[in-house]
Amino acid sequence: GIRDRDVTGVQTCALPISRSTLRSTSSLATAFGWILGITAGVLIARLAAAIYRMAAVGAAESWDESRDPAPIIRRLQTADDLSYITYALLALLFIAVFVLLIIWMFRSARNAQRLDRWDSLLGPGWTIGGWFIPFAGWVIPATLMQSIWRSAEPVAPVRGTGRRRSAAVGLWWICFLAGMVATMIGMSADTETARNAQDLYNVDTANVVSCVLLFTSCLTLR
């Protein structure tokens, strides 16, 4: 996974600084891996919740109006509750993932810079600030992650030459961005606010897509 890239582990012939001034990312990457694993598990639970609600909506559409509606109403409410719970858990986990990710990126970039293996025009500080710039935040983190990836290569990157790019970094970023958009669409309605069954099918389809995309993003990072 991307998190396994550790510039402190590259072989160098002559270091301009002592290795004691570098900060290892190994322990941070281990904790990051555990959080990503838990997040992937919750994404699977959210996927199941979305499928459950789609099944509940289908059952409600075919429900005989002469029967007591209480059971199907309870089922729909349970489906909404599962959706809210898994969304809340994911929100908390994503905060933890985000914090650990930017710390790992900053340390990796700083180590690469100190070892003269940093080939980006943007400094390590942009691994933090780059996330918060409107529109540019859609590009900067992925660009800097590519630089981190190259910095851990056996052959140090050289500015001004052709730059090797990681397909894994590209896959992670595309899945992450698309997954977040799908997540927002998936939270746009529930069984009480939806105008009709099709609205619920649409949002839960978005939830299924977001879970698959974000799950792929987690696996790529891990």
C-alpha positions as CSV (number, residue, x, y, z in Angstrom):
1,G,0.0,0.0,0.0
2,I,0.9,3.7,-0.3
3,R,1.5,4.0,3.5
4,D,4.4,1.5,3.2
5,R,6.5,4.0,1.4
6,D,9.2,5.1,3.9
7,V,11.9,7.4,2.6
8,T,14.1,6.7,5.7
9,G,14.5,3.2,4.4
10,V,16.1,4.0,1.1
11,Q,19.8,3.3,0.4
12,T,22.0,6.3,0.0
13,C,25.7,6.6,-0.4
14,A,26.3,10.0,1.3
15,L,23.7,11.7,3.5
16,P,23.9,15.5,3.9
17,I,22.5,15.1,7.4
18,S,22.5,12.6,10.2
19,R,19.7,10.0,10.2
20,S,19.0,10.9,13.8
21,T,17.4,14.1,12.5
22,L,14.8,12.1,10.5
23,R,11.5,11.0,11.9
24,S,10.5,7.4,11.1
25,T,7.0,6.9,9.8
26,S,6.9,3.2,10.6
27,S,4.9,3.4,13.8
28,L,2.6,6.0,12.3
29,A,2.0,3.8,9.3
30,T,1.1,0.8,11.5
31,A,-1.5,2.8,13.4
32,F,-2.7,4.2,10.1
33,G,-3.1,0.7,8.7
34,W,-5.2,-0.4,11.7
35,I,-7.5,2.6,11.3
36,L,-7.9,1.9,7.6
37,G,-8.8,-1.7,8.3
38,I,-11.5,-0.6,10.8
39,T,-12.8,1.9,8.3
40,A,-13.0,-0.7,5.6
41,G,-15.0,-2.9,7.9
42,V,-17.5,-0.1,8.6
43,L,-17.8,0.6,4.9
44,I,-18.9,-3.0,4.4
45,A,-21.4,-2.5,7.2
46,R,-22.7,0.7,5.5
47,L,-22.9,-1.2,2.2
48,A,-25.1,-3.8,3.9
49,A,-27.2,-1.1,5.4
50,A,-27.8,0.5,2.0
51,I,-28.8,-2.9,0.5
52,Y,-31.1,-3.5,3.5
53,R,-32.9,-0.2,3.0
54,M,-33.3,-0.9,-0.7
55,A,-34.9,-4.3,0.1
56,A,-37.1,-2.6,2.7
57,V,-38.3,0.0,0.2
58,G,-39.0,-2.8,-2.3
59,A,-41.1,-4.6,0.4
60,A,-43.0,-1.4,1.2
61,E,-43.9,-0.9,-2.5
62,S,-45.4,-4.3,-2.7
63,W,-47.0,-4.2,0.8
64,D,-50.7,-5.1,0.8
65,E,-52.6,-2.0,2.0
66,S,-55.1,-4.2,3.8
67,R,-52.4,-5.4,6.2
68,D,-51.1,-3.6,9.3
69,P,-48.4,-1.2,8.1
70,A,-46.6,-1.2,11.5
71,P,-44.1,-4.0,10.6
72,I,-43.0,-2.4,7.4
73,I,-42.8,1.1,9.0
74,R,-40.5,-0.4,11.7
75,R,-38.4,-2.0,9.1
76,L,-38.0,1.3,7.2
77,Q,-37.1,3.1,10.5
78,T,-34.5,0.4,11.3
79,A,-33.0,0.8,7.8
80,D,-32.7,4.6,8.4
81,D,-31.2,4.0,11.8
82,L,-28.6,1.7,10.4
83,S,-27.8,4.2,7.7
84,Y,-27.3,7.0,10.3
85,I,-25.2,4.9,12.6
86,T,-22.8,3.7,9.9
87,Y,-22.5,7.2,8.5
88,A,-21.7,8.6,12.0
89,L,-19.0,5.9,12.6
90,L,-17.5,6.6,9.2
91,A,-17.4,10.4,9.9
92,L,-15.5,9.8,13.1
93,L,-13.1,7.3,11.4
94,F,-12.5,9.6,8.4
95,I,-11.4,12.4,10.8
96,A,-8.9,10.0,12.4
97,V,-7.8,8.8,8.9
98,F,-7.4,12.4,7.8
99,V,-5.3,13.4,10.8
100,L,-3.0,10.4,10.6
101,L,-2.7,10.8,6.8
102,I,-1.6,14.4,6.8
103,I,0.9,13.8,9.7
104,W,2.3,10.8,7.7
105,M,2.5,12.9,4.5
106,F,4.2,15.8,6.3
107,R,6.8,13.6,8.0
108,S,7.5,11.7,4.8
109,A,7.9,15.0,2.8
110,R,10.1,16.5,5.5
111,N,12.4,13.5,5.6
112,A,12.6,13.5,1.8
113,Q,13.5,17.1,1.7
114,R,16.2,16.6,4.4
115,L,17.6,13.8,2.3
116,D,17.5,15.9,-0.8
117,R,15.0,13.5,-2.4
118,W,12.1,16.0,-2.6
119,D,11.3,16.9,-6.3
120,S,8.2,19.0,-5.8
121,L,8.2,22.8,-6.1
122,L,5.9,22.9,-3.1
123,G,7.4,22.5,0.3
124,P,6.4,19.8,2.9
125,G,4.0,22.3,4.6
126,W,1.7,22.0,1.6
127,T,1.0,18.4,2.6
128,I,-1.1,20.0,5.3
129,G,-2.3,23.3,3.8
130,G,-2.9,21.9,0.3
131,W,-6.0,20.0,1.6
132,F,-7.8,23.2,2.6
133,I,-7.4,25.4,-0.6
134,P,-10.7,25.5,-2.5
135,F,-10.5,23.7,-5.9
136,A,-6.7,23.4,-5.7
137,G,-7.3,20.9,-2.8
138,W,-8.6,18.5,-5.5
139,V,-5.1,18.3,-7.0
140,I,-2.4,19.3,-4.6
141,P,-2.6,16.3,-2.1
142,A,-2.4,13.8,-5.0
143,T,0.5,15.7,-6.6
144,L,2.4,15.7,-3.3
145,M,1.7,12.1,-2.7
146,Q,3.3,11.3,-6.0
147,S,6.4,13.1,-4.8
148,I,6.4,11.1,-1.6
149,W,6.1,7.9,-3.6
150,R,9.1,8.9,-5.9
151,S,11.2,10.0,-2.9
152,A,11.2,6.4,-1.6
153,E,12.4,4.9,-4.9
154,P,15.9,3.3,-4.9
155,V,17.0,5.9,-7.4
156,A,16.5,9.5,-6.2
157,P,14.2,11.6,-8.4
158,V,15.9,14.4,-10.3
159,R,14.1,17.7,-11.0
160,G,13.6,18.6,-14.6
161,T,13.6,15.0,-15.8
162,G,10.7,12.7,-16.6
163,R,8.8,11.8,-13.4
164,R,7.6,8.4,-12.8
165,R,4.0,8.3,-11.4
166,S,2.3,5.7,-9.3
167,A,-0.9,4.2,-10.6
168,A,-1.8,3.3,-7.0
169,V,-1.7,7.0,-6.0
170,G,-3.9,7.9,-8.9
171,L,-6.4,5.1,-8.1
172,W,-6.5,6.2,-4.4
173,W,-7.2,9.8,-5.3
174,I,-9.8,9.2,-7.9
175,C,-11.7,6.7,-5.7
176,F,-11.5,9.0,-2.8
177,L,-12.9,12.1,-4.6
178,A,-15.6,10.1,-6.4
179,G,-16.5,8.3,-3.2
180,M,-16.9,11.5,-1.2
181,V,-19.2,12.9,-3.9
182,A,-21.3,9.8,-3.9
183,T,-21.4,9.8,0.0
184,M,-22.9,13.3,-0.1
185,I,-25.5,12.2,-2.6
186,G,-26.3,9.2,-0.4
187,M,-27.1,11.4,2.6
188,S,-29.6,13.6,0.6
189,A,-32.7,11.7,1.6
190,D,-34.2,9.1,3.9
191,T,-37.5,7.3,4.2
192,E,-39.2,10.4,5.8
193,T,-37.9,13.1,3.4
194,A,-37.8,11.2,0.1
195,R,-40.6,12.2,-2.3
196,N,-41.0,8.6,-3.6
197,A,-39.4,5.2,-3.7
198,Q,-37.2,6.1,-6.6
199,D,-35.5,8.8,-4.6
200,L,-34.5,6.3,-2.0
201,Y,-33.3,3.9,-4.6
202,N,-31.1,6.7,-6.1
203,V,-29.6,7.7,-2.7
204,D,-28.9,4.1,-1.7
205,T,-27.4,3.3,-5.1
206,A,-25.1,6.3,-4.4
207,N,-24.3,4.8,-1.0
208,V,-23.4,1.5,-2.6
209,V,-21.1,3.2,-5.1
210,S,-19.5,5.3,-2.4
211,C,-18.8,2.3,-0.2
212,V,-17.2,0.4,-3.1
213,L,-15.1,3.5,-4.1
214,L,-14.0,4.4,-0.6
215,F,-13.3,0.7,0.2
216,T,-11.0,0.6,-2.8
217,S,-9.3,3.9,-1.6
218,C,-8.7,2.4,1.8
219,L,-7.2,-0.8,0.4
220,T,-4.9,1.2,-1.9
221,L,-3.7,3.3,1.1
222,R,-3.3,0.3,3.3
